[in-house]
Amino acid sequence: MHCFFVSRGKPSEPPLSPEEEAKFEATDCLFRGALISVLADNIVDVYMHIPSGKDMWDALEAKFGVSDAGSELYVMEQFYDYKMVDDRSVVEQAHEIQMLVKELENNHCELPDKFVAGGIIAKLPPSWSDFATSLKHKRQEFSVTDLIGSLGIEEKARAKDNRGKKIEGGSSANLVQKKNPHASHNNNKKVKPDVKPKATTNFKKKGKGKAKGDCFVCGKPGHWAKDCPERKDKKSANMVISEDGGTLGYGKFLPTVLSVCHSPDWWVDTGANIHVCADISLFSSYQVGRGSSLLMGNGSLAAVHGVGTVDLKFTSGKIVQLKNVQHVPSIKKNLVSGSLLCRDGFRLVFESNKCVVSKYGTFIGKGYDSGGLFRFSLDDMCNKVVNHVSDDDDESNVWHSRLCHVNFGCMTRLANMSLIPKFTLVKGSKCHTCVQSKQPRKPHKASEARNLAPLELVHSDLCEMNGVLTKGGKKYFMTLIDDCTRFCYVYLLKTKDEALHYFKIYKAEVENQLERKIKRLRSDRGGEYFSNEFTSFCEEYGIIHERTPPYSPQSNGVAERKNRTLTEMVNAMLDTAGLSKEWWGEAILTACHVLNRIPTKHKEVTPFEEWERKKLNLSHLRTWGCLAKVNVPIAKKRKLGPKTVDCVFLGYAIHSVGYRFLIVNSGVPDMRVGTITESRDATFFENEFPMKNAPSTSSQEPILSPEHFVPIEHIDQTLEENPEEDNIVATRKSKRQRTAKSFGDDYIVYLVDDTPRTIEEAYSSPDADYWKEAVRSEMDSIMSNGTWEVVERPYGCKPVGCKWVFKKKLRPDGTIEKYKARLVAKGYTQKEGEDFFDTYSPVARLTTIRVLLALAASHGLLVHQMDVKTAFLNGELEEEIYMDQPDGYVLEGQEGMVCKLLKSLYGLKQAPKQWHEKFDNTLTSAGFVVNEADKCVYYRYGGGEGVILCLYVDDILIFGTSLNVIEEVKDFLSKSFEMKDLGVADVILNIKLLRGDEGGITLVQSHYVDKVLSRFGYSDCKAAPTPYDPSVLLRKNRRIARDQLRYSQIIGSLMYLASATRPDISFAVSKLSQFVSNPGDDHWHALERVMRYLKGTMSYGIHYAGYPKVLEGYSDSNWISDADEIKATSGYVFTLGGGAVSWKSCKQTILTRSTMEAELTALDTATVEAEWLRELLMDLPVVEKPVPAILMNCDNQTVIIKVNSSKDNMKSSRHVKRRLKSVRKQKNSGVIALDYVQTAKNLADQFTKGLPRNVIDCASREMGLRPT
């Protein structure tokens, strides 16, 4: 029984016999199994449950067997564009045309037999033109079968005539052939207008003798196309590529790609409809193909060996997975189909020199123009791993020395983790120093698995270095290794009885840092561990002391292996540097620093990352013992004399960012030769060792070795640094008196802007030392944060520039607190959609800060403050951005390289957004909840205690119910970011926070007011009783503006004051800001009155006493207060805890026809703010729930009646009606509650008009304004 019979289903008539039934079921099962076996994995589950073969076949045919007009058109184009070539059998090519005809028949498009025969004749190659002409002139009709027979006879005859001639071979694949413009012009004359093939056949009758007209190949006259010299060593295409060619149909037709000369990278090709790869090693998954072929852009065929998946990792870190990639070894360039990328949702933006790839607004990567095509900037590709061994040899040796001669297996693991560059290490390569200094023995096998938690088990041992004393008189070193992480500390001891002392230091430090307890200690049976004091200490703290059996050091293999590792590295380091054996202490501390940052064989992470929970960066490593030019400190630097001293690099400073150096040559009196100094400003020459050829008094000493060790190869340990404190030489303090620099009187300095604009100006200014320190501090933060890496500039890339921005941070009293230098990227050169996609980043509203401070006063919350150092450097970039090296820090010999930004930098368009996302993810992962009303407010509540965080860019206010929860949050933030603890909050956004003896919190900006008055020359003005004269009606100035720039500067300074802590001047500033474009004399008089009012009320601030705890609002308007535009003024104010928390005074945007409409418009504006305030309070844990409706006080009874009424009989504009419905909805939903208040008691009245002094004073007291 055939499968085709099964696919039609079980016949009902006649019924099957039992034998036929069984045979049918078996065949049906076989048929379904055959179908399932050829289905893709992702759709097998969809069809697996179908019970019968017929149903399964029908389902598959319904999904995949649909024939549409597109597929028919595609096959017709293939038939129409097919052209025969000379280098293949004409009969075979005729059979291919028959296959196309059969495909058309399957698509219900039947062609007459004589039409097909005529098509074959028309598609014969140019060398058969005479034969084709003779066939055309015959009167009889040809069938396809007869025609193919005639072609076979003619082909055999021609082969006999050409016997002995060598047929030229070779393929022109992977070459872009240029077409002659004349030939294209002539050939296209016969083409139908709706189809545009690149070449057609001319059916003109050929004459004999000399050719007339132009050649069809090169366009030149005088010869036939078959004799054209341009045809030599080239072969024609079997199939002409259409400009709008489709994709693969059922796999029977050849896809089209373009190919060019050899290149190991990936190139984007908009003309290719499939992905093509030449290197099989690039495939992440691969399936061998079955004899399919690929049509190249020049018409030649290339064999497809298989298909698979390739992962492209861009330099931005994003990975794009290419599926159904064709493996074509003969192609010379790996091609990415642009059309397939677009079909998968990617967006390609092409410019003159680059191509930007993004998906759904997310940056993916870039490609740069190279020879007319765009080459993707990729990272970690297989075809980029193979480097020149000769080039890698020097760099690998440098890193081998930097890593203190660690084995090459560890270097390979570090390279795989992208912590060091990748090298091509020749198998069997050896370091001469390592061979001389290391003598391995066969290892013992491991006896137990590692512990799962840090400090579960600590291994320890004490070792002597053959009696050689360090420069500090130390004779032994003690190791303490955590079994879980393999992180290790090492201490240098003078005597063995110091072991207990250093173990106590170790215990106190690690238990405090990890918040865990040491449970077990394993050591040998040495006297330093076997003493009564050591045993009593372990028993006192519950530490189980495990001792090895007698004469069995293998049981303490972790520590013993550590001794060997350290000793071998010290030997190699001393031998390379040429230093005497007395420096083994510094060498062993450096070796432990390096080993802690190298992964072990059994884990992909380093001990440092597991122990510290921080990301590792090895950019600070240098070759031990090399030459270093160290900058002379400012206090010791002379104006005339050397700026550096020659030193030998001895290691890394502990608990500080810097290096340890031995001075070997000095021209500075205060820095003597032979002393040790620590510095962070040094230039290293890692291939020069000044002590290598120096005379040594200990050259005959034996190579160091520990007292005993047992090699265990399967264990890898690392050590922690502990510099020799005895080696630190105290520097001499200068006895001369330093006098403060004088730059003239304050009033003279005030007129001069001495803030430098460039780094050259900063370094040449009188404050050069302070600016240099600020620049160094900024660069330290950038480098320690891993903000960029220096790479080769990609071809065609235009890097973003950068500049230094300098600023003096002042205290509230005006004195200089800090010199700040900031490296800022020139983000204005970035292009949206290429270098960034989104820039929005929220900041906390001033209203939010005031509400939180009012709640702190009401509920007795503690308020602390922290500052994030270089906050924007914490954001991780999603886009690929290159930047010029900063001025003053251009690497010597690498001036042409650029900085590839890995993290955000100040000045970038997306820097605020990336920082806020980083902060948001960090807090939400720790259990904090985001306030829905203000995305910069976070809270966490539990166990009766709560904490609230408010973020304003890099300033953080912390509100807590107790000091313990605040300290816990501070500790968490300090571990996540580089923070500065400012203690109890006293200044936020240039606003002072004062706390009185009676309690409460006061917000005051008296220092800011004084600065504004001094800046604009109103320090000695006469005080005014009110900020605005109610008898004055201001109108637009029709004359020439009076000092418009200074007017706008004063308004800008007052707007921050009015929106932060001084609601009493809000109306005056809002009114005067309407005339900032053309101020006149009247406007100046009114502005000066505001300045005079501030002079008399400079010490005023908002005081939150803590009562009442209920939020209350006031709303008011002043109809037709604007005489020019006939518009009203709206005003509102909300109070909480005895002080104003939100207020506003603004001109209405619509025209109102009555006071009722103006009041309703003002009430609607206030209601919107009330809704937001209520939502803010609902998401704060200290506020009692449910939050009651906010009482809104209004002095217009008509408005209250209209809102409370359910009828809508107003004859007003649609804008007013919408506002009425909005207020009514909020009232009915319980957001607000309306109440009438007399105009004299309406606090919002002063936000709509000028008022007398007694009314201003009364309203100010009600809003919490009072002198401090």
C-alpha angles and dihedrals in degrees: 000000000000124000089233088062090051092051089063091059134240111319116239096200122077097019117237123249119240091259092049089045092055091045091049092051092049092049091046091053091048090049093051091047091052091051094048092049093061097044121104117258094245094059102036092093091053094061101027094090096053105116103209136044093232093055091047092049092048091050093050092045091050091053104035106016100067113126114206136180090261095062092045091052091049093053091045090053090051090052093046095046097044112121126183120230131211099235095064134062111276091213091055091050090049089054089053089055088052089054090055089051090051090051089053090052090053087055091053094256110122120187124204115255094238090051090055091048091051090049092054090051091049092050096053113125120262093258088063094053094111091050091047090051092052091051092051092054094053113102097216124089119244126219118212091249093052092045093053089049091053090047090052092052092047092047092053091049092051091048089054092051092048095045111136094028113116114234112226112239139187132093129256093213118141092031125107106224117210115221121221109249093220093053092049091050095051096043096050093061092088097044121115113247096238096052122053113193118175094235137019138179122260111221096196114135112261119229128212128256121014115018118251120212128010130324114257092223107045101012094235123128128238105056144056123257091246090058095044112131089215089070094063114117090359131101130209126242122260092210127031114226114235119218090235098038117163133229129266115307114194095332096268096103128067120250119225127237136165120232136187140179125318121296132152095218135080120263130195113233120187090189095060121087096195137039114254129195130180101192116073091198090070093064118101090193127015140186123190114243129226112236101298120150139210129226112226126212092257093053099258124125127241126193118244109218097186149324132244149131128293126192114214113200110198122208087252088067095249117130122213117194115214113203129198092022111175116229107222111165093187094062115096100208131046106234131203114202110234093200092055091050091052090047089055092055100268122135121218118198114189124200133171094278109012146036121218120206120201138157125209091341095311119120114239108171149299141251127203131214114262120168095338096311131086116246117201118236100235134176135207094011121161092235090055096052094074106086134165109282092214092056094045094046095076095043094046090052090051092052090043088058094043089054090053095252095303115175120275092245090065090047090054091052091049090050091050088053089052091239093122132019119279117253136190102239114195111231110254095018113152137194111232092217092050092050090051096044103037125063110179125202130198111284131239116236122254116265104192142017125254122269117257100227133046118262092017086117130009122194119208140178138164122222137187124215099221092283094298109145123214122234087266093052096256117150105176139039125211124206127203114187127186108226096213101049099018087228109151142194123206126199129190115226134193094201135014094244088070090073093091091049093054092043088057090051090049093048094050094048101045096042091051094046097045098031089227135112128240107246106178135020121196121196141142124267095267118146092246089064098032096059123118092241093055091046093049092050093053091047092049093057097036096250114154107224110209114196126193120245114264114286092002107114089158088078088066092048098141093060094037091052087050091056091054094046092051095045094050092049092048091051092051093045095049091047093051095045097042092227122147122258092258088077094064089107093062091042094052092049090051091047091053090050090055098042092054087061098051122088120241124234093258101048135051093214128070124247088244092059093047093046101040098029089223134122113262125236122182098184091107095061118115135179111274115241096016126135117272132184104216122198116241111244117252093247091056100036119112124208089230112042143053119322095206139040128212113250142168116237109242104171148287126316117244121239091359139075104254149076135259118237139184111219110230102164126022138169093183115095094214093054109064126197114257096031126114121237136179122222141152096205108081142124115222128213099194096184095054122080111185094191094050095089097026117115111265126202093202101049091119094054116116122253111273120256132168122253091255137343139170114214114230108178098190093065124078121188137181134204137220123230124254112169120216105262092196091063095060109104116207114238121232116254118228115244098200118104117250113217123205116254115251121214099174133275121329095248090056094047090049091064093053122074100214096172106123119236099199135033090248091057091047094052092048097045125099088255093053094128092055093046092049090053090049091051092048091049091052093049091048090055092047096048096042089050093053092235095163146357125221111241140161113282109255115240111268093010119139105203123214114254126233138201141187119254118198128198139168112226109216130206120233089265091056099253121129112266101174143355108231129195121187128190105219127190117225094245093170088081092061120106123221113242092025111048097019138008107188132022105173114128124166125226127194115267119240086236089059092052092050092048091051092048090049090051090049089055092046097047101031096247121172114239120208132168137215133181126214111225112227090349097181091058090069096065115100116226122231094188128071109247130170122200136189117255110265121258112266093022104066107140113246111248091010100075093132095056125095137213115255104209113229095172134028123278133201111274098033114123093233097041097100092046094049092048093050091048090051092049092044094051091047095053098040090051088056093056101267119142123220118233108239094214096051117023091203094065120086130180140183125190133181142130093024093300129097142180132200126199125199118192124200105178098292101347116094126194114199119201115190140170091224140014092245095062090046092051090048091054091046091053091050093049092046090055092049100043140011100267139182114214109218095181119214109015113255105151127030124170090346090307119123118224111210127188120200131204091254091056131245131098127268125202112206137166102186090135090054092049091050091050092051093048091049094046094055098036102255098118093112099036124128116260121250124213097224135025094231133031107232091205094062122090111196121208136175117290112246094187136069113306117256115225094326095178095055091043091055091047092055092046091050091051092049096047093067090048092049093049096044113042111341112072089160091076095041096101094045093050092044092050095047093046088066089071099045093113094059114011121185136191094279091052091050091051090051092047092050088052089058090051091049091049090053089050090060096041100038094130095051118123140162112266121202107199093177098247136127097033094195122098112236131180139203128200132189143154139199113219117225095355089149108073093188102051098021092232131142129237123237127206138175139169133189124201130201130171092005098306141078114268101172133022141154141184118191144147114258117249098218134055115252124200099208144018089257092058091046091050091048091051091050091047091051091053090050092047091057089054091046091054091052093047091051091050089050092052094046091062095051116094097214094060116092115246136261096040108224123232113280112249110234115198117207129175095209112087093189091062091049091051092048092051094047092047120086093210122095106206099138118135095210138118121284090253092060092044091053090052090051092052091047094053092044091052092052091047094050092046092055098250094119138014120207126224135169120245130182116253092241090058097041106113091198092063093087090056091065106043146002114278138192121269098257092053092047092050093048094048092046092054091050089053091052097255111149138144117270 
